[in-house]
Amino acid sequence: MAKANGAKAQGEEVLATAVALAKESWPDRLVASYALGSLAHGGFSAVSDVDLGLVLTDPLLPADGDCVARLTAHIKSSGKPFADRLSVFWGSLQSLRGTSTGGRFPPLDRLDLQRYGRLLSGRDVRSTLSPPTQEELVVAGAELALKRLATDESIAKLRDPRALVDSDLKTLTRMILFPLRFLYTARTGDVGRNDAAVEHFAATSDTPSSALARLALEWRNSGKAPARETAIAAIGAGLLPLYADFLNDHEPRLRDYGRPDLVKSFEEWRRKLGV
């Protein structure tokens, strides 16, 4: 617990520094800043990212993206714990309402902002925003899954329990927990928080996959590498069936949403995984 609290304090320090820089960068245009992710809804650990949401006045300007990039680079150059984990999501009231374009606030993160965003500065504008649709959430989750989990490198690890266990703890736990989070969002319309996603999956599936899900959450929360042979056995028994559950759930949803491009990518992913 002390280790987790220490990590959380370090993450909060990165957030505070980033917010101070944002106020300097947009002295007259920063409407609000929010903690997102596990620093907002709980579960922050040694493998977590530090997620910050910034809301600017309209209209967004061409220079805003460069300003965000400079802020992020400045934080990361400090070398402080979790500084390299900072991820900044940004937009304006209009872009978050879908009445203009620009910024960077994908549907899954917009939902996180609305449901769980923790106000750090400015005025709380969440009640004025429109939630993303279920279709937006599922499609965004599918696209992110393909980007993060369907590369040749990722597939090689998913098919080789020993290679996955020998990865860093962040990679190991994310490759197990990410599909659970996407499943949870698709089935409930809520943010895919790790603990909620595991609890939901385990409640509906008493299988080696649910046992693996519980173990991965324990590994993530403890910040400690698992016992190697125990982890290899659990991954070998439960990981590919877990991915089969995810693919079986999402493929018909994507067909219903008229996304044959994503369905085709999922079918190719399934073929490579051998599930």
PyMOL commands that set and color helices and strands:
alter all, ss='L'
color gray80, all
select helices_A, chain A and resi 2-25+38-41+64-76+83-85+93-97+107-116+126-128+134-149+152-158+161-165+169-188+194-204+208-222+228-256+260-273
alter helices_A, ss='H'
color red, helices_A
select strands_A, chain A and resi 30-36+50-56+86-92+118-122
alter strands_A, ss='S'
color yellow, strands_A
deselect
rebuild
show_as cartoon
